[in-house]
Amino acid sequence: MSKSRVAMKPKPGESAERFVKRFCKKVKKMRIVEQIRERRYYEKPSDTKREEKKRLRREAQKKQKKSN
């Protein structure tokens, strides 16, 4: 698990709202919140593989349906 540290300093003359907005944008880009949600509960590797196979199957069906 990689540790993500976001260190930011406000730019000269930057408002607090703008700084918070810039911070949130950086956090979303680094996917920090998504990683926390994914790791909140342990998921067995077999369950992860099963979900991935299910996702790939859905995408293949969607692609096939789109081409017809």
Contacts in CASP RR format, 6 or more apart in sequence:
PFRMAT RR
TARGET T0000
AUTHOR 0000-0000-0000
METHOD contacts of the structure
MODEL  1
MSKSRVAMKPKPGESAERFVKRFCKKVKKMRIVEQIRERRYYEKPSDTKR
EEKKRLRREAQKKQKKSN
1 39 0 8 1.000
4 30 0 8 1.000
4 32 0 8 1.000
4 35 0 8 1.000
6 23 0 8 1.000
6 26 0 8 1.000
6 27 0 8 1.000
6 30 0 8 1.000
6 32 0 8 1.000
8 19 0 8 1.000
8 22 0 8 1.000
8 23 0 8 1.000
8 26 0 8 1.000
10 16 0 8 1.000
10 19 0 8 1.000
11 19 0 8 1.000
14 22 0 8 1.000
27 33 0 8 1.000
END
